[in-house]
Amino acid sequence: MNDCAVIGGGAVGLSIAYELSRHGLNPLVIERGQCGQEASWAGGGILPAAVFREQDTAYEKLAGLSADLHRQWAEDLKSETGIDNGYHRCGEIFFKHHEIDGDPLSRGLLRVQDRGVRVELLDDSTLSELEPNIALEQGEQDDLPIYYTPDSAQIRNPRHLQALKIACEQRGVQVIEHAEVDAFEVEGERVATVHTTAGSFSAEHFCLAAGAWTTQLTQQLGCAMPVKPIRGQMALLQTEEQLLQTVVHQGGHYLIPRLDGRVLVGSTLEDVGFEKKTTLFAIEQLLQFAQTRVPRLRDAAVESCWAGFRPASPDGYPFIDAVPGFANAWVAAGHYRWGLFLSPGTAVLMRQLIQREDTVLPYDDFRIGRIAESIVQ
Ligand SMILES: Cc1cc2nc3c(=O)[nH]c(=O)nc-3n(C[C@H](O)[C@H](O)[C@H](O)COP(=O)(O)OP(=O)(O)OC[C@H]3O[C@@H](n4cnc5c(N)ncnc54)[C@H](O)[C@@H]3O)c2cc1C
């Protein structure tokens, strides 16, 4: 019998399966469609600068742990699969930084220096040395400071997901695609079996990592844990020469330069349910932002546009916990804007919970019951 059936083959689910298999367990991944095609594909792959320090909050520790693990996993995945996930330190620039609703990391960024993260203030001349193609609008110098965090990194998330899936399979993890979990068979305080559109599977443990769809699964186990989709739209530009090196943020908008001349332009935060479409209004706004900030992007080709669903919890913190009332059912979901970034740390924490080890960080902030005891039916 498999040690753990992980439901959902996104960044969170595949990272958990990878981490479990690295520690000698034999998990199984059950994915409704193809692995890594939902939020984890749609995302930008920004990995903010973070360090792990004892005095920090659990969320900051999860960020610090994940930042370290990304460095390590990028190397491991490359040597195991030959796939380069594009991890590199690119830095981030923040214009007129302000807090983004419901995003704990953007709250933290306001005191990023206190968290031991390297941060520099840029004036117009240091900015143009760093990124000569960025244009400052009239009077914008007065709105300084512009922050620069040189240790932020990025990954090409589709490649990262592909590498994770292959690394899992090479380690003997069964990855079952086109199998939608639609029911659980429960025996006392244990889940015994999951029923899917492609058969039934039993395991010692079950880990629900179905992104924005996780609530639909926990509800079947009597737990109305609140995770909802927040749509984000993206546009991908192709330029003939590299116009930027650094990720550039302004409010909720950002530019992510890839090393091959592509530039991702993101994004929106839309509470519109599971309606996966791109809209004229949003894409126009993104393209306007891109060409105002970097005028030379006006000549870029628009390669494609897409939308994805961030799995959002009410306070922006993920749920990493046991499903209340169950000894062998777990949940890892609700990572909102930072699920790619936080996925390796989440995987380590989840493995430690499943193996009943001491955890590397306190996880009270990630418990389901923190939102309201009353939601647990
Ligand atoms: C536009 C945009 C930009 C983003 N940028 C970044 C960024 O720069 N950095 C960052 O860290 N994060 C970013 N994010 C957030 C990040 O993408 C998500 O937090 C993360 O991908 C969530 O991963 P997940 O595995 O929980 O969910 P998903 O990737 O959505 O995976 C869940 C999987 O579960 C499967 N599933 C659902 N229901 C079932 C079922 N019943 N049975 C079987 N399988 C099921 C789905 O098919 C899916 O494959 C961004 C997101 C968006 C939309």
The ligand as a Gaussian input file, in Angstrom:
#p B3LYP/6-31G(d) Opt

LIG

0 1
 C       -1.150000      34.997000     -12.413000
 C       -0.478000      34.328000     -11.261000
 C        0.820000      34.695000     -10.899000
 C        1.460000      34.070000      -9.824000
 N        2.776000      34.370000      -9.563000
 C        3.419000      33.707000      -8.572000
 C        4.798000      33.961000      -8.311000
 O        5.441000      34.758000      -9.007000
 N        5.405000      33.285000      -7.282000
 C        4.710000      32.389000      -6.511000
 O        5.289000      31.830000      -5.590000
 N        3.406000      32.123000      -6.749000
 C        2.752000      32.761000      -7.758000
 N        1.426000      32.528000      -7.984000
 C        0.688000      31.677000      -7.038000
 C        0.974000      30.232000      -7.299000
 O        0.884000      29.975000      -8.664000
 C       -0.019000      29.370000      -6.512000
 O       -0.068000      29.766000      -5.154000
 C        0.426000      27.904000      -6.562000
 O        0.659000      27.515000      -7.892000
 C       -0.586000      26.996000      -5.921000
 O       -0.150000      25.671000      -6.123000
 P       -1.101000      24.462000      -5.831000
 O       -0.339000      23.226000      -6.114000
 O       -1.724000      24.653000      -4.483000
 O       -2.325000      24.667000      -6.869000
 P       -2.454000      24.284000      -8.412000
 O       -1.227000      24.544000      -9.175000
 O       -3.718000      24.928000      -8.894000
 O       -2.628000      22.717000      -8.377000
 C       -3.769000      22.082000      -7.870000
 C       -3.989000      20.829000      -8.699000
 O       -5.046000      20.062000      -8.110000
 C       -5.775000      19.454000      -9.149000
 N       -7.099000      19.088000      -8.659000
 C       -8.116000      19.913000      -8.284000
 N       -9.180000      19.202000      -7.870000
 C       -8.834000      17.891000      -7.994000
 C       -9.522000      16.663000      -7.735000
 N      -10.788000      16.637000      -7.258000
 N       -8.885000      15.487000      -7.989000
 C       -7.599000      15.495000      -8.464000
 N       -6.914000      16.637000      -8.725000
 C       -7.504000      17.820000      -8.483000
 C       -5.807000      20.555000     -10.226000
 O       -6.101000      20.026000     -11.507000
 C       -4.412000      21.144000     -10.123000
 O       -3.487000      20.548000     -11.034000
 C        0.779000      33.095000      -9.070000
 C       -0.513000      32.713000      -9.444000
 C       -1.137000      33.305000     -10.526000
 C       -2.516000      32.845000     -10.929000

